[in-house]
Amino acid sequence: MAAAIERGAISAAAEMGSELAVVSRRAADASTEDVLSASGYAFCAPENLASTSGAMLEFFHRTYYDAFDEDEEEHEPFSAGD
């Protein structure tokens, strides 16, 4: 699933005449630093009984609040979907 999203993103960027650097991480290996250094995000996870995977939920719980610095006014927007 992740490889298909990566191929699609690279293909779409090429069609727009842009280069795209993709960094893939498993949820357990991704850090707050990865979230803060990215200029865009594509999340994928298997759906299980109308919920996302436990690993993905753990990633969001582990990184969400650390991604916001009270002194900063600007934050990168992100969203997730199954």
SVG drawing of the C-alpha trace seen along z (x, -y; Angstrom):
<svg xmlns="http://www.w3.org/2000/svg" viewBox="-16 -33 30 38">
<polyline fill="none" stroke="black" stroke-width="0.4" points="0.0,0.0 2.8,-2.5 4.8,-1.7 1.7,-2.4 1.2,-5.8 4.9,-6.6 4.8,-5.7 1.6,-7.8 3.1,-10.8 6.3,-10.6 4.3,-10.2 2.0,-13.2 5.0,-15.4 6.7,-14.4 3.5,-15.3 3.6,-18.7 7.3,-19.1 8.4,-18.9 10.9,-16.6 9.8,-14.9 11.9,-13.3 10.0,-10.6 11.0,-9.4 9.1,-6.4 8.9,-5.3 6.9,-2.7 4.8,-4.2 7.0,-2.7 10.1,-4.2 8.8,-7.7 9.6,-10.5 8.5,-14.0 11.6,-15.3 10.3,-13.5 7.0,-15.2 8.5,-18.6 11.1,-18.3 8.6,-17.2 6.9,-19.6 4.0,-17.1 2.6,-13.9 0.9,-10.8 -0.3,-8.3 -1.5,-4.9 -2.7,-2.1 -5.0,0.9 -8.5,0.3 -9.6,2.7 -13.3,2.6 -13.7,-1.1 -10.5,-2.2 -6.9,-2.7 -4.1,-0.3 -2.8,-0.4 0.6,-1.3 -0.7,-4.3 -2.7,-5.5 0.4,-5.1 2.4,-7.2 -0.2,-10.0 -0.4,-9.8 3.4,-9.8 4.1,-12.7 1.1,-15.0 1.7,-17.3 5.4,-17.4 4.9,-18.7 3.6,-22.0 5.9,-24.5 4.1,-27.1 6.5,-29.8 6.0,-29.1 3.1,-30.8 3.3,-28.7 2.8,-24.9 2.8,-22.5 -0.8,-21.2 -1.3,-17.5 -4.2,-15.0 -4.6,-11.3 -7.0,-8.8 -7.4,-5.1"/>
</svg>
